[in-house]
Structures are given as structure tokens and as C-alpha cells.
Amino acid sequence: MASSPSRPGRSSLTAASSTPRMSKSVISSPPTDSHAPRPSYFPHRLTATLSALKMMTGTLLVALGTAAMVQQAGYSRQAAGIWGGIVTIISGVLGAYTVRTQAVRGSVIGFLASSVLSLVSSVVVIIYSATGLARDSSQPFGLRRNEAGHLVTWEGGDSREAAMLINTLLIIMGVLDVIFSLPSLIISLRELCQCYNP
């Protein structure tokens, strides 16, 4: 007795119906990449602007600190403007480096530390310059106090006014650096703790 022929139509129908089901499951579960980069919210443009302003402010602080020593302004021998300006320039350079490296953690920490030092040094510059300004303004015209505290002749009639102007500009530059350092601190802290609200 002949065997019953197989039914190829039914098997092909079964294979065809199972194929879409498998492809649907593949489409519905896309592959996940656990190493995908996280979105960055670091304000690169603002940080670059603050860094440039800090470098300009630091350069002016160094120049004014040198001029204060030449004019023998009050408390100029402490060279607060010079070393305060150097710290401010370093902070600006580290900020620019942070932008260039796309805000890697090490550069952000360096920018944070330098911003703290820049803030402290600018406050010290303000204190020394304000004290020197008060000291110069209280001296008689054409006289100044030497290191021993004695009144001596001040060469040039306008030297006292020039020294007072320099100390005033040092105070202004110190205040500007404080204004630039505070947002730099906030930016660095937000990046380190990832305190963003996207």
C-alpha cells in the first residue's frame, strides 16, 4: 500500500507564520549599550568666557602691583597684586584647559581648587589695597612714611595721587576677580556632583 504523500503546503505555512513572530520580537527589544556616553551639560562657552576674563584680570593685577611698588604705594612691598594676579592667571589657564579637555574630572577639580585660591587671593589684594589707600590718603601732601614709620619727602608732587589711583584700581580688579571666581566655583561644583536638572 502506497504511503500517503507529505503536505508541503502546511509545513511551509507553519515556517512562514513563525518567521514574522521572531522578527517582531527582535524589533521590539533593541540592543542596549551600557557604555553609552552620558549627556554633558557643562557650560563650555560660559567657562571659556570666565577663563579669558580671569586671565585679563590677573594680567592687570600683576601690572598694577608692579606699578604700586614703583610708586611706593602703601603696603605695596607685600606685592599682593603681583602674586594675586599670578594665581588669577593660573586659574584662568586651568579653566581654559577644562574647556579644551571637555570637562574631564581631573581638570574640573583643578579648576575648582584654583578658583578657590583665586577668590582668597583677590580678597587679600582688596584688603591690602584698601589699607594702603587709607594710609596714603592720610599722609600730608609731598610726604610719606618710610619702613621705620617716619615721614620723609615724597619725590614728585603727584606721587601720592598716583599711588592712591593704583590702589583704587587694585581694589576694582580684586572685586572683578571675586565676581568671576564665584560662578567658576558654582560651575565646577555642579559638574563634580552632576547637579543638573535637564
Disulfide bonds with the S-S distance in Angstrom:
Cys193-Cys195 2.02
